[in-house]
């Protein structure tokens, strides 16, 4: 779960498409540099702030194994990024996913 504020510092009311991306930092396979996992479009009056809450689901972290038969989630570090676009990232946080042992 990710929560952040978006403030309209402009002179007019407007909307923003807040976007959340992930990047897998520790992977032995090629992964996207930034993968869009959640977004929310909000209308914000001038001078106001909107609190955005979005969920990153386990499905957002999956990749298929080498045989393209099984979905896996790699252990390691993941960078969570939030911003107005993939080129306009305003917040970042690195999380670590521990290996799953049965």
BAFI-3210 file (N, C-alpha, C; in Angstrom, 3 decimals, decimal comma, padded with zeros to 6 digits):
// residues 102
n [1|2|3|4|5|6|7|8|9|10|11|12|13|14|15|16|17|18|19|20|21|22|23|24|25|26|27|28|29|30|31|32|33|34|35|36|37|38|39|40|41|42|43|44|45|46|47|48|49|50|51|52|53|54|55|56|57|58|59|60|61|62|63|64|65|66|67|68|69|70|71|72|73|74|75|76|77|78|79|80|81|82|83|84|85|86|87|88|89|90|91|92|93|94|95|96|97|98|99|100|101|102]
n.u [000,855|000,594|000,877|000,533|000,843|-000,569|-000,149|-001,767|-000,204|-000,642|-002,331|-004,866|-007,724|-007,297|-006,434|-004,689|-002,745|-001,687|001,003|002,373|005,324|007,410|010,732|012,882|015,648|017,493|017,977|018,397|017,519|016,511|014,625|011,911|012,863|011,255|008,163|004,811|002,509|000,312|-002,190|-003,883|-006,309|-006,938|-008,922|-007,995|-008,481|-007,233|-004,477|-005,056|-004,592|-004,392|-004,789|-003,402|-004,028|-002,847|-002,667|-000,101|-000,041|000,586|000,571|001,608|004,312|005,138|006,946|007,507|008,918|011,957|010,964|008,553|006,275|005,628|004,714|006,766|008,068|010,760|013,194|014,752|015,808|013,458|012,575|010,294|008,444|006,926|005,048|004,300|004,618|006,489|008,854|008,883|009,430|008,714|008,846|010,646|011,263|012,997|012,381|012,683|012,273|011,989|013,306|011,051|010,454|009,446]
n.v [-001,169|002,188|005,581|009,008|012,606|014,959|018,136|021,017|023,575|025,481|028,235|027,621|025,402|021,878|018,656|015,649|012,860|010,676|008,461|005,194|003,378|000,443|-000,845|-003,485|-004,070|-006,052|-008,523|-011,459|-011,694|-009,939|-007,067|-004,653|-001,169|000,698|-000,093|000,405|000,210|001,117|003,687|006,835|009,125|012,382|015,190|018,400|021,268|024,637|025,422|023,420|020,185|016,759|013,558|010,585|007,160|004,022|000,603|-001,804|-004,764|-008,323|-009,534|-007,536|-007,750|-010,087|-012,258|-014,380|-017,670|-019,165|-021,009|-020,011|-020,897|-020,771|-018,404|-016,166|-014,392|-012,425|-012,432|-009,756|-006,325|-003,765|-000,877|001,588|003,984|007,172|009,555|012,163|011,237|008,750|009,995|012,015|011,648|011,922|010,885|008,317|005,010|002,337|-001,053|-004,279|-007,591|-010,574|-013,923|-016,622|-019,278|-022,581]
n.w [000,000|-000,841|-000,064|-000,744|-001,057|-003,342|-004,510|-005,729|-006,994|-008,791|-010,527|-011,277|-011,115|-011,545|-013,032|-012,205|-013,123|-011,109|-010,841|-010,289|-010,301|-010,616|-010,189|-010,602|-008,769|-008,130|-010,053|-011,969|-014,490|-017,460|-016,914|-017,085|-017,145|-015,869|-014,591|-014,948|-012,361|-010,987|-011,034|-010,624|-011,427|-010,432|-009,483|-008,573|-006,733|-007,109|-005,069|-003,234|-001,643|-002,409|-001,046|-002,055|-002,374|-003,171|-004,230|-004,476|-005,964|-005,459|-007,998|-009,564|-009,294|-010,382|-012,630|-015,440|-015,287|-016,666|-018,472|-019,195|-017,861|-015,166|-012,709|-010,938|-008,115|-007,743|-005,173|-003,354|-003,927|-004,608|-006,342|-005,628|-007,293|-007,558|-009,384|-011,806|-014,332|-016,206|-016,686|-014,874|-011,977|-008,590|-006,003|-004,323|-003,127|-001,712|-001,330|000,245|-000,728|000,824|000,402|-000,181|001,878|002,144]
ca.u [000,000|001,395|000,091|001,308|000,056|-000,361|-000,584|-001,940|000,409|-000,951|-003,320|-006,172|-008,105|-006,802|-006,384|-003,371|-002,729|-000,592|001,415|003,331|006,141|008,400|011,930|013,549|017,068|018,306|017,388|019,314|016,917|016,220|013,317|011,710|013,483|010,144|006,921|003,643|001,734|-000,920|-002,353|-005,176|-006,522|-007,663|-009,163|-007,543|-008,681|-005,999|-004,063|-005,434|-003,793|-005,174|-004,069|-003,579|-003,728|-002,859|-002,129|000,762|-000,480|001,597|000,589|002,422|005,717|005,417|007,523|007,449|010,206|012,659|010,152|007,280|005,188|005,328|004,953|007,628|008,437|012,165|013,570|015,722|015,381|012,549|012,412|008,935|008,548|005,650|005,220|003,309|004,876|007,706|009,979|008,711|009,313|008,857|009,111|011,187|011,495|013,486|011,921|013,340|011,413|012,771|012,966|009,980|010,876|008,307]
ca.v [000,000|003,408|006,798|010,231|013,802|015,726|019,504|021,882|024,869|026,373|029,296|027,145|024,034|020,972|017,234|015,019|011,404|010,202|007,154|004,454|002,459|-000,342|-001,287|-004,557|-003,721|-007,268|-009,578|-012,115|-011,645|-008,585|-006,571|-003,263|-000,127|001,188|-000,791|001,042|-000,772|001,719|005,119|007,386|010,491|013,151|016,617|019,142|022,716|025,403|025,615|022,309|018,968|015,524|012,391|009,467|005,831|003,001|-000,687|-002,586|-006,138|-009,332|-009,746|-006,485|-008,090|-011,360|-012,483|-015,797|-018,358|-019,342|-021,847|-019,303|-021,720|-020,496|-017,028|-016,070|-013,063|-012,471|-011,780|-008,691|-004,939|-003,173|000,570|002,076|005,374|007,848|010,828|012,591|010,430|007,960|010,925|013,035|010,922|012,851|010,141|006,970|004,229|000,989|-002,074|-005,566|-008,759|-011,718|-015,197|-017,411|-020,648|-023,411]
ca.w [000,000|-000,943|000,140|-000,907|-001,320|-004,562|-004,258|-006,894|-006,685|-009,903|-010,347|-011,737|-010,788|-012,581|-012,706|-012,259|-013,170|-010,267|-011,345|-009,478|-011,080|-009,895|-010,891|-009,874|-008,729|-008,002|-010,855|-012,901|-015,821|-017,920|-016,486|-017,528|-016,330|-015,047|-014,919|-014,356|-011,596|-010,469|-011,286|-010,219|-011,888|-009,422|-009,725|-007,396|-006,827|-006,919|-003,690|-002,366|-001,668|-002,431|-000,568|-002,982|-001,838|-004,212|-003,822|-005,345|-005,745|-005,791|-009,453|-010,179|-009,126|-011,043|-013,950|-015,755|-015,212|-017,946|-019,365|-019,390|-017,346|-013,762|-012,282|-009,770|-007,622|-007,358|-003,923|-003,575|-003,779|-005,591|-006,180|-005,848|-007,740|-007,792|-010,059|-012,783|-015,526|-016,038|-016,758|-013,829|-010,715|-007,464|-004,771|-004,505|-001,908|-002,006|-000,401|000,035|-000,638|001,291|-000,242|000,425|002,202|002,577]
c.u [000,899|000,459|001,012|000,360|000,440|-000,958|-000,689|-001,400|000,151|-002,033|-004,725|-006,442|-007,603|-006,825|-004,963|-003,552|-001,499|-000,280|002,456|004,005|006,994|009,572|012,574|015,050|017,972|017,639|018,426|018,779|016,607|014,791|013,150|012,393|012,461|008,880|005,771|002,798|000,431|-000,971|-003,741|-005,246|-007,387|-007,823|-008,806|-007,771|-007,372|-005,732|-004,397|-004,510|-004,727|-004,281|-004,417|-003,188|-003,883|-002,252|-001,218|000,472|000,636|001,703|001,462|003,911|006,122|006,236|007,376|008,844|010,783|011,873|008,801|006,079|004,740|005,616|005,779|007,794|009,868|012,348|014,600|015,102|014,517|012,473|010,976|009,061|007,155|005,924|004,101|003,446|006,135|008,963|009,946|008,427|009,605|009,230|009,694|011,389|011,962|012,981|012,663|012,310|012,298|012,374|011,893|010,482|009,689|008,648]
c.v [001,228|004,608|008,005|011,379|014,415|017,102|020,271|023,260|025,889|027,383|028,848|025,744|023,122|019,526|016,725|013,515|010,938|008,765|006,529|003,409|001,621|-000,631|-002,351|-004,280|-004,946|-008,391|-010,146|-012,102|-010,195|-008,216|-005,143|-002,268|000,479|000,494|-000,116|-000,014|-000,207|003,188|005,542|008,824|011,206|014,589|017,348|020,631|023,436|025,605|024,465|021,119|017,775|014,373|011,211|008,178|004,812|001,716|-001,250|-004,035|-007,127|-009,578|-008,716|-006,810|-009,368|-011,197|-013,980|-016,407|-018,561|-020,169|-021,218|-020,117|-021,323|-019,027|-017,050|-014,609|-013,178|-011,824|-010,706|-007,323|-004,494|-001,679|000,922|003,561|005,952|009,189|011,124|011,836|009,615|008,826|011,982|012,351|011,885|012,157|008,776|006,324|002,851|000,056|-003,373|-006,678|-009,951|-012,977|-015,933|-018,841|-021,420|-024,144]
c.w [000,000|-000,837|-000,009|-001,214|-002,658|-004,323|-005,571|-006,516|-007,787|-009,558|-010,747|-011,201|-011,903|-012,125|-012,892|-012,318|-012,392|-010,645|-010,430|-010,369|-010,138|-010,818|-010,013|-009,934|-008,696|-008,780|-011,805|-014,330|-016,174|-017,549|-016,996|-016,588|-015,371|-015,527|-014,189|-013,657|-011,043|-010,887|-010,836|-010,714|-010,866|-009,886|-008,441|-007,638|-006,537|-005,424|-002,746|-002,578|-001,635|-001,960|-001,474|-002,266|-002,957|-003,665|-004,899|-005,003|-006,044|-007,297|-010,173|-010,139|-009,864|-012,320|-014,204|-015,697|-016,614|-018,952|-019,691|-018,910|-015,951|-013,451|-010,997|-009,387|-007,138|-005,989|-004,258|-003,420|-004,957|-005,302|-006,551|-006,181|-007,980|-008,443|-011,023|-014,100|-015,273|-016,089|-015,663|-012,494|-009,566|-006,151|-005,119|-003,140|-002,346|-000,907|-000,706|000,221|-000,298|000,548|000,540|000,642|002,723|003,852]
res [x|x|x|x|x|x|x|x|x|x|x|x|x|x|x|x|x|x|x|x|x|x|x|x|x|x|x|x|x|x|x|x|x|x|x|x|x|x|x|x|x|x|x|x|x|x|x|x|x|x|x|x|x|x|x|x|x|x|x|x|x|x|x|x|x|x|x|x|x|x|x|x|x|x|x|x|x|x|x|x|x|x|x|x|x|x|x|x|x|x|x|x|x|x|x|x|x|x|x|x|x|x]
***
